[in-house]
Amino acid sequence: MKSFSAILACLLIVMFVDAQEINKVVFDSELNQEVLIGACNRVGLQNDPFKQWFDAGYENYKPDANTIKELKKLKKDFSATIIIGTWCKDTKEQMPRFYKIADEMGLNEKNIRLIAVNRSKSAGDVNTENFNVTKIPLFVFYKGDVEVGRVIETPTFSLEKDMLFVLMQAQ
């Protein structure tokens, strides 16, 4: 019984430590504001100080219904890693749109990996070197473990149409 309690305590400590590393907010003295850094998720964007721009952008965005219909057919086949900067104008515009698109197409949250960087494109403890980040947000789409395309900074048409184009190329 003592060993079970010890194992349970260790697991709880590991879970607590891991949970602390998600949605880490730090003060960026260069920007004079709080920013997310490292591994994060939608919850981090829905909390202050990011909540206002995230919620407004989400509520106001109306994705193209026909494009969403086509994306629904592909949702089981792909995942995305997204590199963002919560201080970045383009991130503030595109991330609420991405989550609105993801919700409307029924994309599972487990298929979305979100990484926040500072102005130097560093994500703290999360290594982003393999992504060759030059502009953000950076949407990297995968079919299985294979990268099939990217949307960088600003979509060419709309985020959902660019996503569909990338994912259709992988078919």
DRENDRENVEX-694173 format. One line per 10 residues: number of its first residue (from 1); their letters; for each residue y, z, x of N, C-alpha, C, CB. Coordinates in nm, 2 decimals, always signed. Glycine has a CB too. Layout:
BEGIN
NUM	A	Y Z X Y Z X Y Z X Y Z X ~ ...
// end
This chain:
BEGIN
1	MKSFSAILAC	-0.12 +0.00 +0.08 +0.00 +0.00 +0.00 +0.13 +0.00 +0.09 +0.00 +0.12 -0.09 ~ +0.12 +0.08 +0.20 +0.24 +0.08 +0.29 +0.26 -0.05 +0.35 +0.22 +0.19 +0.40 ~ +0.16 -0.13 +0.39 +0.18 -0.26 +0.45 +0.24 -0.36 +0.34 +0.05 -0.31 +0.50 ~ +0.19 -0.35 +0.22 +0.25 -0.43 +0.11 +0.40 -0.40 +0.10 +0.18 -0.41 -0.02 ~ +0.44 -0.28 +0.10 +0.58 -0.24 +0.08 +0.66 -0.29 +0.20 +0.59 -0.08 +0.07 ~ +0.60 -0.28 +0.32 +0.67 -0.32 +0.44 +0.69 -0.48 +0.44 +0.59 -0.29 +0.57 ~ +0.59 -0.55 +0.39 +0.60 -0.69 +0.38 +0.70 -0.73 +0.28 +0.46 -0.76 +0.35 ~ +0.70 -0.66 +0.17 +0.80 -0.69 +0.06 +0.94 -0.66 +0.11 +0.77 -0.61 -0.06 ~ +0.96 -0.55 +0.18 +1.09 -0.52 +0.23 +1.14 -0.63 +0.33 +1.09 -0.38 +0.30 ~ +1.05 -0.67 +0.42 +1.09 -0.78 +0.51 +1.13 -0.91 +0.44 +0.97 -0.81 +0.61
11	LLIVMFVDAQ	+1.05 -0.94 +0.34 +1.08 -1.06 +0.26 +1.22 -1.05 +0.19 +0.97 -1.09 +0.16 ~ +1.24 -0.94 +0.14 +1.37 -0.92 +0.07 +1.49 -0.92 +0.17 +1.38 -0.78 +0.00 ~ +1.47 -0.87 +0.29 +1.57 -0.88 +0.39 +1.60 -1.02 +0.44 +1.53 -0.79 +0.52 ~ +1.49 -1.10 +0.46 +1.50 -1.24 +0.50 +1.57 -1.32 +0.39 +1.36 -1.30 +0.52 ~ +1.54 -1.29 +0.26 +1.60 -1.36 +0.15 +1.75 -1.33 +0.14 +1.53 -1.33 +0.02 ~ +1.78 -1.20 +0.16 +1.92 -1.15 +0.16 +2.00 -1.22 +0.27 +1.93 -1.00 +0.17 ~ +1.95 -1.22 +0.39 +2.02 -1.28 +0.50 +2.04 -1.43 +0.48 +1.94 -1.26 +0.63 ~ +1.93 -1.50 +0.43 +1.95 -1.64 +0.40 +2.05 -1.67 +0.29 +1.81 -1.70 +0.36 ~ +2.05 -1.58 +0.19 +2.15 -1.60 +0.08 +2.29 -1.58 +0.13 +2.12 -1.50 -0.03 ~ +2.31 -1.50 +0.23 +2.44 -1.48 +0.28 +2.50 -1.60 +0.35 +2.45 -1.36 +0.38
21	EINKVVFDSE	+2.41 -1.69 +0.40 +2.45 -1.80 +0.48 +2.49 -1.92 +0.39 +2.34 -1.84 +0.57 ~ +2.46 -1.91 +0.26 +2.49 -2.02 +0.17 +2.63 -1.99 +0.11 +2.38 -2.03 +0.05 ~ +2.71 -2.10 +0.10 +2.85 -2.09 +0.05 +2.94 -1.99 +0.12 +2.84 -2.04 -0.10 ~ +2.93 -2.00 +0.25 +3.01 -1.91 +0.34 +3.15 -1.96 +0.34 +2.95 -1.91 +0.48 ~ +3.24 -1.87 +0.30 +3.39 -1.91 +0.30 +3.45 -1.84 +0.42 +3.45 -1.86 +0.17 ~ +3.53 -1.92 +0.50 +3.60 -1.87 +0.61 +3.75 -1.91 +0.60 +3.54 -1.93 +0.75 ~ +3.83 -1.84 +0.67 +3.97 -1.87 +0.67 +4.00 -1.97 +0.79 +4.06 -1.75 +0.68 ~ +4.05 -2.08 +0.76 +4.09 -2.18 +0.86 +4.23 -2.16 +0.90 +4.05 -2.33 +0.82 ~ +4.26 -2.11 +1.02 +4.40 -2.08 +1.05 +4.48 -2.21 +1.07 +4.40 -1.99 +1.18 ~ +4.42 -2.31 +1.11 +4.49 -2.44 +1.13 +4.54 -2.49 +1.00 +4.39 -2.54 +1.20
31	LNQEVLIGAC	+4.46 -2.48 +0.90 +4.49 -2.52 +0.76 +4.56 -2.42 +0.68 +4.37 -2.57 +0.69 ~ +4.55 -2.29 +0.73 +4.61 -2.18 +0.66 +4.55 -2.16 +0.51 +4.76 -2.19 +0.65 ~ +4.42 -2.18 +0.51 +4.35 -2.17 +0.38 +4.20 -2.14 +0.40 +4.37 -2.30 +0.30 ~ +4.14 -2.09 +0.29 +3.99 -2.07 +0.30 +3.92 -2.20 +0.28 +3.95 -1.97 +0.19 ~ +3.81 -2.22 +0.35 +3.72 -2.33 +0.33 +3.58 -2.29 +0.33 +3.75 -2.44 +0.45 ~ +3.49 -2.37 +0.27 +3.35 -2.35 +0.28 +3.30 -2.41 +0.42 +3.27 -2.43 +0.17 ~ +3.20 -2.34 +0.47 +3.15 -2.39 +0.60 +2.99 -2.38 +0.60 +3.21 -2.31 +0.72 ~ +2.93 -2.48 +0.65 +2.78 -2.47 +0.66 +2.71 -2.51 +0.53 +2.74 -2.34 +0.70 ~ +2.59 -2.46 +0.51 +2.51 -2.49 +0.39 +2.58 -2.44 +0.27 +2.37 -2.44 +0.41 ~ +2.59 -2.52 +0.17 +2.65 -2.47 +0.04 +2.58 -2.55 -0.08 +2.80 -2.49 +0.04
41	NRVGLQNDPF	+2.63 -2.52 -0.19 +2.58 -2.58 -0.31 +2.69 -2.58 -0.42 +2.45 -2.51 -0.37 ~ +2.65 -2.63 -0.54 +2.75 -2.64 -0.64 +2.82 -2.51 -0.67 +2.68 -2.70 -0.77 ~ +2.74 -2.40 -0.67 +2.80 -2.27 -0.70 +2.92 -2.24 -0.61 +2.69 -2.16 -0.68 ~ +2.91 -2.27 -0.48 +3.02 -2.25 -0.39 +3.14 -2.33 -0.44 +2.98 -2.29 -0.25 ~ +3.13 -2.44 -0.49 +3.24 -2.52 -0.54 +3.29 -2.47 -0.67 +3.20 -2.67 -0.55 ~ +3.21 -2.40 -0.74 +3.25 -2.35 -0.87 +3.32 -2.21 -0.86 +3.14 -2.34 -0.96 ~ +3.33 -2.16 -0.74 +3.39 -2.03 -0.72 +3.53 -2.05 -0.65 +3.31 -1.94 -0.63 ~ +3.62 -1.95 -0.67 +3.75 -1.95 -0.61 +3.73 -1.95 -0.45 +3.83 -1.83 -0.65 ~ +3.81 -2.02 -0.39 +3.94 -2.09 -0.43 +3.92 -2.24 -0.46 +4.04 -2.08 -0.32 ~ +3.80 -2.28 -0.48 +3.77 -2.42 -0.50 +3.75 -2.46 -0.65 +3.64 -2.46 -0.43
51	KQWFDAGYEN	+3.73 -2.36 -0.73 +3.70 -2.37 -0.87 +3.80 -2.46 -0.95 +3.69 -2.24 -0.94 ~ +3.92 -2.44 -0.93 +4.02 -2.51 -1.01 +4.01 -2.66 -0.99 +4.16 -2.46 -0.97 ~ +4.01 -2.71 -0.87 +4.00 -2.86 -0.85 +3.86 -2.91 -0.89 +4.03 -2.89 -0.71 ~ +3.76 -2.83 -0.86 +3.62 -2.87 -0.90 +3.61 -2.89 -1.05 +3.52 -2.78 -0.84 ~ +3.64 -2.78 -1.12 +3.62 -2.78 -1.27 +3.71 -2.89 -1.33 +3.66 -2.64 -1.33 ~ +3.83 -2.90 -1.29 +3.92 -3.01 -1.35 +3.87 -3.15 -1.32 +4.06 -2.99 -1.29 ~ +3.82 -3.17 -1.20 +3.77 -3.30 -1.17 +3.64 -3.33 -1.24 +3.74 -3.31 -1.02 ~ +3.56 -3.23 -1.26 +3.43 -3.25 -1.33 +3.46 -3.28 -1.48 +3.34 -3.12 -1.32 ~ +3.54 -3.21 -1.54 +3.57 -3.22 -1.68 +3.64 -3.36 -1.71 +3.66 -3.11 -1.74 ~ +3.73 -3.40 -1.62 +3.81 -3.52 -1.65 +3.74 -3.65 -1.61 +3.93 -3.51 -1.57
61	YKPDANTIKE	+3.62 -3.65 -1.54 +3.56 -3.77 -1.50 +3.46 -3.82 -1.60 +3.48 -3.75 -1.37 ~ +3.47 -3.95 -1.63 +3.39 -4.01 -1.73 +3.31 -4.13 -1.66 +3.47 -4.07 -1.85 ~ +3.19 -4.10 -1.61 +3.11 -4.20 -1.54 +3.08 -4.32 -1.64 +2.98 -4.14 -1.49 ~ +3.06 -4.44 -1.58 +3.02 -4.56 -1.65 +2.88 -4.54 -1.71 +3.02 -4.68 -1.56 ~ +2.87 -4.54 -1.84 +2.74 -4.52 -1.92 +2.63 -4.61 -1.88 +2.77 -4.52 -2.07 ~ +2.66 -4.74 -1.86 +2.56 -4.84 -1.83 +2.50 -4.81 -1.69 +2.62 -4.98 -1.83 ~ +2.59 -4.77 -1.59 +2.55 -4.74 -1.46 +2.46 -4.62 -1.46 +2.67 -4.72 -1.36 ~ +2.50 -4.52 -1.53 +2.42 -4.39 -1.54 +2.28 -4.43 -1.60 +2.49 -4.29 -1.64 ~ +2.28 -4.51 -1.70 +2.15 -4.55 -1.75 +2.05 -4.61 -1.65 +2.17 -4.66 -1.87 ~ +2.11 -4.69 -1.56 +2.03 -4.75 -1.45 +1.99 -4.65 -1.34 +2.11 -4.87 -1.38
71	LKKLKKDFSA	+2.09 -4.56 -1.31 +2.06 -4.45 -1.22 +1.95 -4.36 -1.26 +2.18 -4.37 -1.19 ~ +1.94 -4.34 -1.39 +1.83 -4.25 -1.45 +1.69 -4.30 -1.41 +1.85 -4.24 -1.60 ~ +1.68 -4.43 -1.41 +1.55 -4.50 -1.38 +1.51 -4.47 -1.23 +1.56 -4.65 -1.40 ~ +1.61 -4.44 -1.15 +1.58 -4.43 -1.00 +1.58 -4.28 -0.96 +1.69 -4.50 -0.92 ~ +1.62 -4.19 -1.04 +1.64 -4.05 -1.00 +1.52 -3.98 -0.93 +1.68 -3.97 -1.12 ~ +1.40 -4.02 -0.97 +1.29 -3.95 -0.91 +1.26 -4.00 -0.77 +1.16 -3.97 -1.00 ~ +1.32 -4.11 -0.73 +1.29 -4.17 -0.61 +1.38 -4.14 -0.49 +1.29 -4.32 -0.62 ~ +1.49 -4.06 -0.52 +1.59 -4.04 -0.41 +1.64 -3.90 -0.40 +1.70 -4.13 -0.43 ~ +1.70 -3.87 -0.29 +1.77 -3.74 -0.26 +1.89 -3.78 -0.19 +1.68 -3.64 -0.18 ~ +1.98 -3.68 -0.17 +2.11 -3.70 -0.10 +2.14 -3.58 -0.02 +2.22 -3.73 -0.21
81	TIIIGTWCKD	+2.20 -3.61 +0.10 +2.27 -3.51 +0.18 +2.41 -3.55 +0.18 +2.21 -3.50 +0.33 ~ +2.50 -3.45 +0.15 +2.64 -3.48 +0.14 +2.72 -3.39 +0.23 +2.69 -3.46 -0.01 ~ +2.80 -3.45 +0.31 +2.88 -3.37 +0.41 +3.03 -3.37 +0.35 +2.88 -3.44 +0.55 ~ +3.08 -3.25 +0.33 +3.21 -3.24 +0.26 +3.31 -3.15 +0.35 +3.19 -3.18 +0.12 ~ +3.43 -3.16 +0.31 +3.53 -3.07 +0.36 +3.61 -3.02 +0.24 +3.62 -3.13 +0.47 ~ +3.61 -2.89 +0.21 +3.67 -2.85 +0.09 +3.83 -2.85 +0.10 +3.63 -2.70 +0.06 ~ +3.87 -2.88 +0.21 +4.02 -2.90 +0.24 +4.06 -3.05 +0.22 +4.05 -2.85 +0.38 ~ +3.96 -3.14 +0.21 +3.99 -3.28 +0.21 +4.01 -3.34 +0.07 +3.86 -3.35 +0.27 ~ +4.12 -3.42 +0.06 +4.16 -3.48 -0.07 +4.04 -3.56 -0.13 +4.28 -3.57 -0.05 ~ +3.98 -3.64 -0.04 +3.87 -3.72 -0.10 +3.75 -3.64 -0.14 +3.82 -3.82 +0.01
91	TKEQMPRFYK	+3.72 -3.53 -0.08 +3.61 -3.44 -0.12 +3.65 -3.38 -0.26 +3.59 -3.33 -0.02 ~ +3.77 -3.34 -0.27 +3.82 -3.28 -0.40 +3.81 -3.38 -0.51 +3.96 -3.23 -0.38 ~ +3.82 -3.51 -0.48 +3.81 -3.61 -0.58 +3.66 -3.65 -0.61 +3.89 -3.73 -0.54 ~ +3.59 -3.67 -0.51 +3.45 -3.72 -0.52 +3.34 -3.62 -0.56 +3.41 -3.79 -0.40 ~ +3.35 -3.50 -0.51 +3.24 -3.40 -0.54 +3.23 -3.36 -0.69 +3.27 -3.27 -0.46 ~ +3.34 -3.34 -0.76 +3.32 -3.32 -0.90 +3.26 -3.44 -0.97 +3.46 -3.28 -0.97 ~ +3.30 -3.56 -0.93 +3.24 -3.68 -0.98 +3.10 -3.69 -0.95 +3.32 -3.80 -0.93 ~ +3.06 -3.66 -0.83 +2.92 -3.67 -0.79 +2.83 -3.57 -0.89 +2.89 -3.63 -0.65 ~ +2.88 -3.45 -0.90 +2.80 -3.36 -0.99 +2.80 -3.40 -1.13 +2.85 -3.22 -0.97 ~ +2.91 -3.46 -1.18 +2.91 -3.51 -1.32 +2.80 -3.62 -1.33 +3.05 -3.56 -1.36
101	IADEMGLNEK	+2.80 -3.71 -1.23 +2.70 -3.82 -1.23 +2.56 -3.77 -1.22 +2.73 -3.92 -1.11 ~ +2.54 -3.67 -1.13 +2.41 -3.61 -1.11 +2.36 -3.54 -1.24 +2.41 -3.51 -1.00 ~ +2.45 -3.47 -1.31 +2.41 -3.41 -1.44 +2.38 -3.51 -1.54 +2.53 -3.32 -1.49 ~ +2.46 -3.61 -1.56 +2.44 -3.71 -1.66 +2.31 -3.79 -1.64 +2.55 -3.81 -1.67 ~ +2.27 -3.81 -1.51 +2.15 -3.89 -1.48 +2.03 -3.79 -1.48 +2.16 -3.97 -1.35 ~ +2.05 -3.66 -1.48 +1.94 -3.57 -1.48 +1.88 -3.55 -1.34 +1.83 -3.61 -1.57 ~ +1.96 -3.56 -1.23 +1.92 -3.54 -1.10 +1.89 -3.39 -1.07 +2.02 -3.60 -0.99 ~ +1.78 -3.36 -1.02 +1.74 -3.22 -0.99 +1.82 -3.17 -0.87 +1.59 -3.21 -0.96 ~ +1.88 -3.05 -0.88 +1.96 -2.99 -0.77 +1.88 -2.98 -0.64 +2.00 -2.85 -0.82 ~ +1.75 -2.97 -0.65 +1.67 -2.96 -0.53 +1.68 -3.09 -0.44 +1.52 -2.92 -0.56
111	NIRLIAVNRS	+1.72 -3.20 -0.51 +1.73 -3.32 -0.43 +1.87 -3.34 -0.37 +1.71 -3.44 -0.53 ~ +1.95 -3.24 -0.38 +2.09 -3.25 -0.32 +2.10 -3.14 -0.21 +2.20 -3.23 -0.43 ~ +2.14 -3.19 -0.09 +2.17 -3.10 +0.02 +2.32 -3.11 +0.05 +2.08 -3.13 +0.15 ~ +2.39 -3.00 +0.04 +2.54 -3.01 +0.06 +2.57 -2.93 +0.19 +2.61 -2.95 -0.06 ~ +2.65 -2.99 +0.27 +2.70 -2.92 +0.40 +2.85 -2.94 +0.41 +2.63 -2.99 +0.52 ~ +2.91 -2.82 +0.43 +3.06 -2.82 +0.44 +3.10 -2.81 +0.59 +3.12 -2.70 +0.36 ~ +3.20 -2.89 +0.62 +3.25 -2.89 +0.76 +3.40 -2.85 +0.76 +3.23 -3.03 +0.83 ~ +3.44 -2.82 +0.89 +3.58 -2.79 +0.90 +3.65 -2.92 +0.95 +3.61 -2.68 +1.01 ~ +3.78 -2.91 +0.99 +3.85 -3.03 +1.03 +3.80 -3.10 +1.15 +4.00 -3.00 +1.05 ~ +3.73 -3.02 +1.23 +3.66 -3.07 +1.35 +3.53 -3.13 +1.32 +3.65 -2.97 +1.46
121	KSAGDVNTEN	+3.49 -3.14 +1.20 +3.36 -3.19 +1.15 +3.24 -3.10 +1.20 +3.34 -3.33 +1.20 ~ +3.27 -2.97 +1.22 +3.17 -2.88 +1.26 +3.13 -2.80 +1.13 +3.22 -2.78 +1.37 ~ +3.00 -2.77 +1.12 +2.94 -2.70 +1.00 +2.89 -2.56 +1.04 +2.83 -2.78 +0.94 ~ +2.95 -2.50 +1.14 +2.91 -2.37 +1.18 +2.76 -2.38 +1.23 +2.91 -2.28 +1.06 ~ +2.67 -2.30 +1.17 +2.53 -2.30 +1.22 +2.45 -2.42 +1.18 +2.47 -2.17 +1.16 ~ +2.50 -2.51 +1.10 +2.43 -2.62 +1.05 +2.46 -2.74 +1.14 +2.46 -2.66 +0.90 ~ +2.36 -2.80 +1.20 +2.37 -2.92 +1.29 +2.39 -3.04 +1.21 +2.25 -2.93 +1.38 ~ +2.51 -3.11 +1.23 +2.53 -3.24 +1.16 +2.54 -3.36 +1.26 +2.67 -3.22 +1.08 ~ +2.50 -3.34 +1.38 +2.52 -3.44 +1.48 +2.44 -3.57 +1.44 +2.46 -3.40 +1.62 ~ +2.33 -3.56 +1.38 +2.25 -3.68 +1.35 +2.32 -3.76 +1.24 +2.11 -3.64 +1.30
131	FNVTKIPLFV	+2.42 -3.71 +1.17 +2.48 -3.78 +1.07 +2.60 -3.87 +1.12 +2.53 -3.69 +0.96 ~ +2.64 -3.85 +1.24 +2.75 -3.92 +1.30 +2.87 -3.92 +1.20 +2.71 -4.07 +1.33 ~ +2.92 -3.80 +1.17 +3.02 -3.78 +1.07 +3.16 -3.82 +1.13 +3.03 -3.64 +1.02 ~ +3.22 -3.92 +1.07 +3.36 -3.96 +1.12 +3.46 -3.94 +1.00 +3.36 -4.10 +1.17 ~ +3.41 -3.96 +0.88 +3.50 -3.95 +0.76 +3.42 -3.87 +0.65 +3.54 -4.09 +0.70 ~ +3.49 -3.80 +0.57 +3.42 -3.73 +0.46 +3.50 -3.75 +0.33 +3.42 -3.57 +0.50 ~ +3.43 -3.73 +0.22 +3.29 -3.69 +0.21 +3.20 -3.81 +0.26 +3.26 -3.65 +0.07 ~ +3.08 -3.77 +0.30 +2.98 -3.86 +0.35 +2.86 -3.84 +0.26 +2.95 -3.85 +0.50 ~ +2.82 -3.94 +0.18 +2.70 -3.93 +0.09 +2.59 -4.01 +0.16 +2.73 -3.98 -0.05 ~ +2.48 -3.95 +0.20 +2.37 -4.01 +0.26 +2.25 -4.01 +0.16 +2.33 -3.95 +0.40
141	FYKGDVEVGR	+2.20 -4.12 +0.13 +2.09 -4.13 +0.03 +1.96 -4.17 +0.09 +2.13 -4.24 -0.08 ~ +1.86 -4.10 +0.04 +1.72 -4.12 +0.10 +1.62 -4.16 -0.01 +1.68 -3.99 +0.17 ~ +1.53 -4.24 +0.03 +1.41 -4.26 -0.06 +1.30 -4.20 +0.03 +1.39 -4.42 -0.09 ~ +1.24 -4.10 -0.03 +1.15 -4.02 +0.06 +1.22 -3.96 +0.17 +1.03 -4.11 +0.11 ~ +1.17 -3.98 +0.29 +1.24 -3.93 +0.41 +1.32 -4.04 +0.48 +1.14 -3.87 +0.51 ~ +1.33 -4.15 +0.42 +1.40 -4.26 +0.49 +1.54 -4.28 +0.43 +1.32 -4.39 +0.47 ~ +1.64 -4.28 +0.52 +1.78 -4.31 +0.48 +1.79 -4.45 +0.43 +1.88 -4.28 +0.59 ~ +1.85 -4.47 +0.31 +1.86 -4.61 +0.25 +2.00 -4.65 +0.24 +1.79 -4.61 +0.12 ~ +2.10 -4.56 +0.26 +2.24 -4.61 +0.26 +2.33 -4.49 +0.25 +2.26 -4.70 +0.14 ~ +2.46 -4.53 +0.26 +2.57 -4.43 +0.26 +2.69 -4.47 +0.18 +2.61 -4.40 +0.41
151	VIETPTFSLE	+2.76 -4.38 +0.13 +2.89 -4.40 +0.07 +2.98 -4.31 +0.15 +2.90 -4.37 -0.09 ~ +3.08 -4.37 +0.22 +3.17 -4.30 +0.31 +3.31 -4.29 +0.26 +3.16 -4.36 +0.45 ~ +3.35 -4.16 +0.25 +3.49 -4.13 +0.21 +3.53 -4.17 +0.07 +3.59 -4.19 +0.31 ~ +3.56 -4.30 +0.05 +3.60 -4.35 -0.08 +3.51 -4.46 -0.12 +3.75 -4.40 -0.07 ~ +3.46 -4.46 -0.24 +3.37 -4.56 -0.29 +3.44 -4.70 -0.30 +3.31 -4.53 -0.43 ~ +3.37 -4.81 -0.29 +3.42 -4.94 -0.30 +3.46 -4.97 -0.45 +3.32 -5.04 -0.25 ~ +3.37 -4.94 -0.54 +3.39 -4.96 -0.69 +3.41 -4.83 -0.76 +3.27 -5.04 -0.75 ~ +3.31 -4.75 -0.77 +3.31 -4.62 -0.83 +3.19 -4.55 -0.76 +3.31 -4.61 -0.99 ~ +3.19 -4.42 -0.76 +3.08 -4.35 -0.69 +2.95 -4.38 -0.76 +3.10 -4.19 -0.70 ~ +2.94 -4.39 -0.89 +2.81 -4.42 -0.95 +2.77 -4.56 -0.93 +2.82 -4.39 -1.10
161	KDMLFVLMQA	+2.87 -4.65 -0.93 +2.83 -4.79 -0.90 +2.79 -4.81 -0.76 +2.95 -4.89 -0.93 ~ +2.86 -4.75 -0.66 +2.82 -4.76 -0.52 +2.68 -4.69 -0.50 +2.92 -4.69 -0.43 ~ +2.65 -4.58 -0.57 +2.52 -4.52 -0.56 +2.41 -4.61 -0.61 +2.52 -4.38 -0.64 ~ +2.44 -4.67 -0.72 +2.34 -4.77 -0.78 +2.32 -4.88 -0.68 +2.39 -4.82 -0.92 ~ +2.42 -4.94 -0.63 +2.41 -5.05 -0.53 +2.32 -5.00 -0.41 +2.55 -5.09 -0.48 ~ +2.35 -4.89 -0.35 +2.27 -4.84 -0.24 +2.12 -4.82 -0.28 +2.33 -4.71 -0.19 ~ +2.10 -4.76 -0.39 +1.96 -4.73 -0.43 +1.89 -4.85 -0.48 +1.97 -4.63 -0.55 ~ +1.95 -4.95 -0.53 +1.89 -5.07 -0.57 +1.84 -5.15 -0.45 +1.98 -5.16 -0.66 ~ +1.92 -5.14 -0.34 +1.88 -5.21 -0.22 +1.76 -5.16 -0.16 +2.00 -5.20 -0.11 ~ +1.73 -5.03 -0.19 +1.61 -4.97 -0.14 +1.48 -5.00 -0.22 +1.63 -4.81 -0.14
171	Q	+1.49 -5.06 -0.33 +1.38 -5.09 -0.42 +1.29 -5.21 -0.36 +1.42 -5.13 -0.56
// end
